[in-house]
Amino acid sequence: EGYVTLDAAAAIYGVVLVNGAVDATATAARRAQLRAARHRVRLDVVDDVETERGRAIRIDETTARALGVGVGGVVELMNLRGAPLRAWVIGLLPENGFRARIAPAALRMLALANTAEVEVRAVHSGTLPG
């Protein structure tokens, strides 16, 4: 009915249509590509990342570079049980272990255990135009 374009179906949902029908092989391959492109980090709880303006996070340099974010950027930690948790990047971790450090309250909001892995997405790079 025109709600989702063919390009959007493939780009967002990983569904590949050929002549109006789902191509199961191409859909499986596209979904594998989408999964491989996701960035995951292991969460470590620390007490020194709370800020007055909201949730804060430190992420490793490799993940930050892959997401295109720096200090001042905003990321989302995906929550399989509810809304994503947004956090401001306040620092980069020198080790490249796909890690993130968040406050205990943030971990509770995600309903996860310490050292859990979570998908992280960029919301804003932290670089303002001009």
N, C-alpha and C positions, 0 to 999 in steps of 0.2 A: 504494500500500500504506500510505499515511498517514505516510510518513517526512517528507515536506515538504508543508506546507499550501499551498493555492492562493495565499494572501497572501504567504507566504515565497517561493514560486516567482517571483512577480512582483517582490517587493522585493529579493531577493538575487540571483537569476539572470536576471531580466528576462524570464521566460517567462510569457506570459499564456495561460491556458487558458479556453476557452469551451465549455461542455457536454462537458468531458472531452477536448477536442482543442486542440492548439496553434493560436492565432490568429496567423498569421505577420505580418500587418500590425501588430497591437497589440504583438506581441513585439519587432518591429524598432523601433517607437516607444519602447517602455519601455527597451530596451537603449540607445537613443540618449540618453534622459533620464539613465540611470545613468552613462553615459560623461561626459556634460556636468557631472554633479555631482561628479566626481572632482577632486581638487586636485593639481596638479603643481607642482614646484619645480625650478629649475636648481641643481645642486650646485656649490658653490665650495669648494675645499680650502683650509683654513687650519690653522695649527699651534696656535692658542690655544684649542681647544675640547675637549681631552682632560681628563677628570676622573678622580679615583681611583675614583669610584663607578660608572663605566661610560661609555658613549658619550654625548656631548653634541652639541647642535645649536643654531644660531641660525637663526631663520626670519623672513621679512619680516612686518610687522604685518598686511598684508592677508590673507595666508594664515593666520596665527595666529587672526585674528578669524573668518575663515570656518570654521576647524576648531573654534573655541571653546576654544582653549588659550592659556595664558600662560606666563610664566616658572614653572618647576617642573612643567609639563605633560609628558606623555610622548606621543611620536608614533612611528609606524612608517613607515619608508621601504620601499616595496614592492620586492621583489626577484623579477624574473621567472625567475631561475635557482635560487632557493632560498628559504630562510626570510626573512621581513621583518627589517629591522634596527631595533630600538627605540632611541630616544635621548631624553634629557631636554632640554627646552628651557631653555637657560641665558641666553638673551637674544633680544630682538626687533630686527630690522633696520629702520631708519626708511624705507628705500626700499621701494616697493611693486612690486617687479619679480618676484614669485613666485620668490624665491631662498631658498636655505638654505646655511649654511656648516657643514661637517663636517671632521673630522680625516682625514688621509691613510689611516689604518688602516681607518676606517669606509668610505671609498670603495673600498678594496681588498676589504673583505668583501662589498660589493655587486658587485664585478667590473665597475665602471663607470669611464669616463674622466671627468676633470675637466670640468665644465660640462654633464654629462649631465643629462637631465630624468628625474624619477622621481615616481611617485605617492606622496603623503604622506597618512596617515590619523591621526586622533586616537585615542589609547588612553585617556588620562586628562587632564582639564582642568588639573590642577595646583592646583585649589581643593579644599580639604578641608572637609567639612561641619562645622558647629559654630562 
